[in-house]
């Protein structure tokens, strides 16, 4: 009976967010309470579960997501991203323009949220398309593949960070495995797939061409790269040292502090404020306004994550999660495949990668309790599934269509196919890592 209630809840969640256009946070709240009450929980128990679930998931994520958003905002607004783009364009030249854009998007995509990265990078693509008379889709889609991969697989993006918390995975190890999954996914869905896209010669709207900051007003190359990559270096170093050195060694103790995700991001934010703002004679007041806007930009994402935490807690407290675990064991479906399939199904139905991943996590997390499978691989499998086949119910689909001036059919054959390749290659790479780490 609990499984029927869960399926009904998922169906209603889909209807609320797609047909009724209800806010995703409110949809999660209503569905969470409905599932709890339908399973015989008292109203006091349901509200307690909802509050506990929201508090548990946000308590460990709030600093990471908010500070990460602030860093991304400063990188975008104070020219660090443009400086990185200019550097790679100069180093690679026109012949390797696609690779220059892919690497740039991958680097700036680590700290930048997808929406900010899209709005920042796409005008550059359109400008280059007109300047060199190159099809915009040919050079643009590989760049967006990079942004999509970082959004789905790598912290400090909200969905991977929230999945890490849901599955109790190690953030540093997830980041390390995430790079192993992300790089081939970008290469195949980006430059390799792009070789089939030169026939899409429709010109994007010139009104979307970018307005660039003059070179003399940009920050230095070193400052720009350090701001973008410092969190990765600190967190990654901590993970590598923990694997190589004894737990009581001095380097491990030092980087247990410096590599803590919250500390690493706060250090990076302090450096960004100094290097991009104060050092260049900019006013601190403007910087604080930008950081406040960054917090506003992610408020809805935080609410969606809180709602997903409420649903997960209700599923646990109502006994639905335990029943679902037994059902999945009876089907003999591997948790990695189950995580990918459920996330992919919800993604295709709902459109939102974040909602798909977090909803799937609430169903899959109980399955891996006591399992020998590294939870970092489940995080990445869920992330891969959440990127599957973006289509007409996803805002990213329409952004790509309008900016690149394509028809719906052309968008399905380019954007939707690219997202599907990212998802399938991601699942394959998770399987490869699982094979080598379990044999």
Buried (B, 14 or more C-beta within 10 A) or exposed (E): EBEEBBEBBBEBBBEBBBEEEBBBBEBBBBBBBBBBBBBEBEEEBBBBBBBBBBBBBBEBBBBBBBBBBBBBBBBBBBBBBBBBBBBBBEEBEEEBBBBBBBBBBBBBBBBBBBBBBBBBBBBBBBBBBEEEEBBBBBBBBBBBBBBBBBBBBBBBBBBBBBBBBBBEBBBBBBBBBBBBBBBBBBBBBBBBBBEEBEEBEEEBEEEBBBEBBEEEEBBBBEBBBBBBBBBBBBBBBBBBBBEEBEEEEEBBEEBBEBBBBBBBBBBBBEBBBEBBBEEBEBEEEEBEEBBEEBBEBBEEBBBBBBBBBBBBBBBBBBEBBBBBBEBBEEEEBBBBBBBBBBBBBBBBBBBBBBBBBBBBBBBBBBBBEEEEBBBBBBBBBBBBBBBBBBBEBBEBBBBBBEBBBBEEEBBBBBBBBBBBBBBBBBBBBBBEBBEEEEE
